[in-house]
Amino acid sequence: MKALLCLLILSPLVLGQSGTCPEQPYLPLAGYSVPVDANEVAPIYPHDPNSAPLLLRPPIHVVLGGTAQADGWACDPDGDGMQTEASAGGVALEEGQWHWSWRPTAIGTYYARIALTDVRLTDDELTAMGTIMVVVVPANRPPRLGCGSRP
């Protein structure tokens, strides 16, 4: 029991939790080179019906066969432990930073949701979510130049 109590008290100090977390700015859902489907963008706090949708960054454009990647910070103002998951690809959480990557297999527009959940000993875990929009395009091929009449 003492070890668990020490772990709960020292974890925020070791992991660098400060008690205050910066606010994530909300990005507009319009004004990009491709339209954003607002129905696909998750609200930042799914448990709050008044929560606004959060696009974590401008849309990522990736060539088919390439890897989409994004990074960000993670913080829990209570100093709770945190875990993360992604709806597409994989996400890792280390020392208050998350790194997401995904290799799409088809051309199109996709929305990956990143979820950050605090880990508590009680049942009142809370989750924050953000959405990453990925636009997958075909590889560009070089034009062809010939001599004489076209074959």
N, C-alpha and C positions, 0 to 999 in steps of 0.2 A: 504494500500500500504506500509506503514511504517513497519507493522508487517511482511509482506512478505519479504521486504528488510532485516530486522533484521534476519529472519529465514534463508535466503540465506547466509548471512554473518556469522552467528553464528553456523550453522549446521556443517560445517567442524571442528570447534573447539570442539564442543560438541561430535561429533562422532569420533574424533581422526584422521581425515584426515591430512596428513602432507605435501602434495604437491609432495612427492616422494614415489614411490612404489617399493618394491623389484622386481627383475626380477624372473619369474617362470622358473626354469630349465626345459629344454626339456628332457624327458626320451626317451631312444631308443625304437623303435618299434619292436625290436628283442632281443633274449637272455633270454626269459622267458620259463618256463616249458610248456607253451602252445603258439601256434602261435597267433600273433596279426594281424587282418585284417586291414591293413592300410586304406582301403576304409571306414571303420567304425569310424575312429578316426577323430574328427572335427578339422579344423584349428583353431588356437587360436583367430584369428581375421577374422571372416567370410566375412567382408567387404573388406579385403585386399587379392587379388588373389595370392600374393606371400607369404602369411602366412603359416608357417609350422604347421603340425598337432601336437596336444599336448595331450599326455597321462599324466594325473595328478599324477598318482602313479602306481606302479607295479600292475598287475592284482590281484583282490581280489578273493580268493577261499572261497565259502560258501556252507555248506551242505543244500540240499533242505529242506525247512521249517525254515531255519535260516534267519538272517537279514544281508545284506551287508551294511557296513557303511564306510564313509570317512569324513574327516574334512579338512578344509584349510582356508586360509586367503583371504580377498577381499579388494581391495583398488582402489580408483579413484584419480589420481594425481591432478585433477581439483577440488576435493572436492565435486563433484556432489553426490546427493543421488544415491543409488544403489538398484536394485531389482534382484532377481535370480529366476531361474526355472530349472527344471530337466526334461529330456525326460522320465525317469522312476523313480518311487519312489517320495519322497518329499525332498525338500531342504529348510533350514531356514537360514536366514542371520541376525546376531546379533552382533553389535559392531565390525565390520570388520572381523568377522569369519563366515564361512558357515559350516553347518552340513548336510550331505546327508545320507539318509537311504532308503533301499528298500528290500522288502521281495519277492523274486522270487517264481513263482509257478510251474516252470518246470525245468528240467535238461537241461543244454546247456551253451553256451557262449553268453553273452549280453554286449552291449555297452550303457552306460548311459551318456548323454551329460549334462554338467552343464553349464548354460549360466548366465553371469553377465552383466547386462545392466545398464549404467548410466542413471539417470532420470534428464532430463533437461526441461526447459520451452520452448525450441525451438524443432524443428523436427530433430535435428542432434544427436539423441541418438546413442551411440556406444555399441557394445557387444563384450565381450571376452568369449571364450568357451574352455572347457576342457573335456576330455573323461575319464570315469572310466570303465575299463573292468572288468566284473564279470563272473567268471566261477562257475557254479552251479553243484555240484556233488551229487550223491545219498548218503544217510547215510550208513556208514560202519556197517555191521552186524558182530557179533562175530562168529568165527568158532565153529563148533559143535564137541564134543568129546563124544564117546560112549564106551561101554564095550561089548565085544563079537563080533559076526558077525554083519555086517550092515543089518538093517531091510529092 
